[in-house]
Amino acid sequence: MLTSNSYRPALPLRSAHLQTILASSKFRAWGKNPMLDAAQEMILETSDGIRLLGFYSPHKSQHAKGLVILLHGWEGSVDSTYILCTGRTLYRSGYNIFRLNFRDHGDSHHLNNGIFYAVLLDEVFQAVKQAACLNAESPVFLVGFSLGGNFVLRIVRKCRNGAITNLCHAVGISPVLDPDKATEKIDQYPIIRNYFLKKWRTSLKKKQQLFPDLYNFNNIMTLKTLRDITDVLLNDYSDYYSSRDYFRAYAVVRRAIKDNTVPTTIITAADDPIIPVEDFYELEINESTNLVIQPYGGHNGFLDGFYLQGWYERQLVNLFDQVLTG
């Protein structure tokens, strides 16, 4: 079991904003990655015909310990640095890896006419369930980062009614609990805001180019905040009246996971500049959920050492190994 005082970065890396920015540094993913060498592209189709792109990396020369399914954050992808690094560490430790793209993330905009909304839980749930069936006789672990962590918590809640039978443990790292507050926080920090604005605009342009008869986002491209873009996008292309209504629909707050039955670990940092730590203290949890709040780590960071390795990478290996040995 993880504890709240086990991560102590070197003094130069204790800046929350530096941790947050470096989390996506491509430098961290340099070097050989056997997970990528073994990767097989797969398109998972839901019962509603939604297609999501994923990559499965099985061990061919040895029996794997189990399967780890990785979910990236908003405007990230299966090739985000933190996904590549975490997958590499777990793969080298004997686990098969499945990396899933959300709709309109990575190179998947062409697969569906509709645009991505974080409220679209069922398609992600079905894709995770299909991925788990790739190793139907083996234990499965689910790990999500930021918005991916939010999906993880909603998936374990949904498992009360539609269980993924071989799901042994779920982990949310810096999960978004209240997206309304998170959006407000991002918009307050120019560097973080501009990072997401650039990626979101690029994604919307790609979608418009692929489906010009369905979308015209030109009126969005000059907007300066995530809040404004969200409001206009929802007004033009959804049934939601405002961003606050939309955010409320996928928030994970207070009693949301109180009745969770899937063993779950939540890892966050008290200094996260995007997710207020108070939201975690207000989250009602039971004995199935272990909440780990580190004093440092920023958002999705938890980096240390010259090579900026994620502290949680080895922690995940140890945690999953402990689950397997009982």
N, C-alpha and C positions, 0 to 999 in steps of 0.2 A: 504493500500500500504506500502511496506517495504521501509525503508530509509537507507542511506549509513552509518549512524553513530549510529545505534541502537544496535550494538554488541560490548561490551567492556569486554573482559575476564579479569580475575584476572591476575596480573602481572606474576606469575609463568607460566601461560599458553599462554603467548604472543609469544613464540617461534614458528615460522612457521613450522619448522621440527618436533617439538614435537607434534604440532597439527596434522600434516600429519600422523605421526606414530600412535598416540593414536586413530585416527579415526576408525581404524580397531581392536582396543583392545577388546577382548572377554569379559573383565570385564564389559564393558558398556551394554552388552546384558543379563547380569545375571538377574534372577528374573522371575516372572510369565509373560507369554506373551499370553493373550487370543487370539491374532491373530493366533498363531500357533495351539492352541487348536481347532480352527474353520477351519483350512486349509484343502482344498480338492485338491489333485493332479490332474492336467489336462494337456493333451498334445494337443496343438493347431497345426493343419496341414494347411499349405499354399496351394495355388493353384498349386504350383510346387512340392508338396509332401514333403516339408521340415517340420520337426516336432520340435517344441520348447516346452520345459517343463515349466509349470507354476503352481502356487499355489493360489487358490482363497479362501479368508476368508470372508464369508458373515455373517452378523448379523442375527441370527435366531429368536431372541426373541423381536426384535424391528425393526422399519422401519429405514433403514440407510439414512444418509444425501445424500450419493452419493458413487461413486466408485473412489478409487485412485489406479492407476497403477504405480508400482515402477520398475525402470530399474537400475540395478547395473552397476558398473564400470568394466573396463577390468580386467580379471582374478578374478573378484568377483563372486557373485552368489546371489540367493534368500536368502541365509543364511549369507550373509555378515553382519557384525555388524551394519553398518549404515542403511541397509535395515530393519533388525529386529527391531532396535530401532525406526526408523521413522514409520514403519508399526504399531508397538505397540501403539505409541502415537496417530496416526490417527485413529486406530481401536477403542481405548478407547474413542475417541472423537466422535464416531458415524459413521465412514466411513467404508464401505466394502473395502477390500484390495485385489489387484491382484499383485503378484510378478512374474516377468518373467525372466527366464534364457535365455541368448543368446545361440546360438549354441556352443557346446563344453564347456559350463560353468556349474558349479554345477555338478550334477550327470546326465549328458545328452549326454555324448560323443557317446553313442551307438545309438542314435536316427537318426543320419545322416552319410552317408559315407564321404561327403565333410567336410573340416575343416573350422573353423571360420575365416572370414575376416570382418573387420569393414565396408567395403564398401557394405556389404550385407544388405542394408537398407530395401528392399522390404519385406523380410521375417519378420523382426521385425515390420514393419508397419502393415502388415497383421495380425500378432499376436496381436498387440495392438488393432487393429480394432475389432478383434474377442472378445477380453477381454472386450472391451467397450460394446459389444452387450449383455454381461451377465447382465448388468443393463441398458438395452436399453431405458427405460423410465426415467432414473435417470441421473443427471449430472455426468460427468466423468472428473477426473483430472489426469494429467500425470506428474510424477516426475522422473528425471534421475540424476545420480551422475557421474561426471567425463566423461568417455566414454559414459555412459548412458545419460548424459546431452547433449553430442554431438548428440546422436540418437534423443533425444527430439527435438533439434533445427532442425534437418533434417526432422523429422516427421511433425512438424508444417509447415515447408516449403512445404512439399508434400501435406499437407491438402488443399493447394490452388487448387489442381487438383483432389484429392480424399478425400473429407472431412470425418472426423469422426464426425458425426452430433451432438453427445451429449458431445463432448470435450469442456469443459468450460474454462479451464485454464491449461497451461503447465509451468513447472518449471525446469530449468537446474541449478544444484548446482555444482560449479567448473567445468563447461563443457569444454571439450577439443575443442579448436577452430582450432589450427594448430598442428596436430599430429606430423609433422616433428620437430617443435620446442620442443614439449613436450617430444618426444623421446630423443632429444639431452639433455634436462634438466635432465631427469631421469638417463641417462648414466653418468652424471657428479657427481651424489651423490651416493656413494657406498652402503649405507644402503638401500635407496629406490630402487636402481638398483638391488641389490641382492634379495630383497623382491620379485620383479616382475620376476626376472630370475628363482628363485626357483619355483614359482607358474606356470610359463609358461612351464618350463621343465617337471614338474609333469603332466601337462595337455597333452603335446605332447607325453609323454611316454604312458599315458593311451590310447590316440588315436591310437598309433602304436600297442599296444597290442590288441586292438579291431579289427584293420584292417591291419594286417601284410602284406597282399598282396598289399596294396595301399601305405603304408607309411613306410619309414625308416629314422628316424630323428637322427640317431647315429652321423652323421657328425655335427649336430647342438649342441649337448649336451656339447661340450667343449668350445663353443664360449662364450665370456665374456661380450658382450654388446647386448642390445636390437636391436640396429641398425644392427649389423652383423647377428644376427639370422633372423631378418626381411628380409634382403637382400637375404640370402641363401634360406629361406623358399619360398619367392616369385619367386626366380629363378627356384627352383625345382618343385613348385606346383601351379604356377599361370601364367597369361599372362602379368604381370607387369614387366617392365624392371628394375625397381629399387624401393627402399623404398620411394624415393621422389615422384615418379609417383603415387605410391599407396597412400601415405599420402595426396597428392593433391586431390585425388578422393573423400575423405570424409572430407576435411577441411571445416570449417564454418567461413569464414573470409570476411572482408570488406562488400560487398553488398549482402552476401548470404541470409540474412533474412530481407532485407530492405522492402520487400513487404509482410511480415508476416501479416496474418489476424486473427490468433488465439491469444487471450490475453496470454501473456507470461512474466514470471519473470526469470531473470538471476541473480544468486547470485554467487559472486566470492570474493576472497580476494586479496588485493594489494600485500600481502607478499607470495602468492602461489609460492612454489619453483618449480612447474612443468609447470604451465600455465602462461606465461608472461602477466602481467596486461595491457601492451601496446596493445595487441591484442584486448582487450575489448574496449579500447578507439578508436581504428580504426574501430570497428564494426559499420556499419550504421544501425540504427534502426528507426522504426516509432512509432506512438502513441500506437500501440498494444503491444509494448515490454517495460518492465521496467527493466533497468539495475541497479543492486545494487552492489556496490563495497565497501566491508568492509575493514578497514585498517589491521585487523588481521583475522586469521582463517586458514592459511596454505591451503593445498589442501584437500578439502572434510572434513575439521575439524569443525571449529566453535564450539568448545567445551568449557564448563565452568562448575564450581561447582565441588563438591567432587565426584559426580557420573558421571562426564564428559558427561552430557547431551548435545545433539546437540542443539544449539541455534535455528537452523532453524526448528526443530520439532514443537515447539509451534507456530512459525511464519507461518508455513504451515497451521496449524489448523485455525489460525486467518484469514489468507488470504482466504482460501477456504470458511470459514464461511461468510466472507464479500461478496464474490462472490455470495453466495446463497441468501443472504438477500438483494443484490442489492445496 
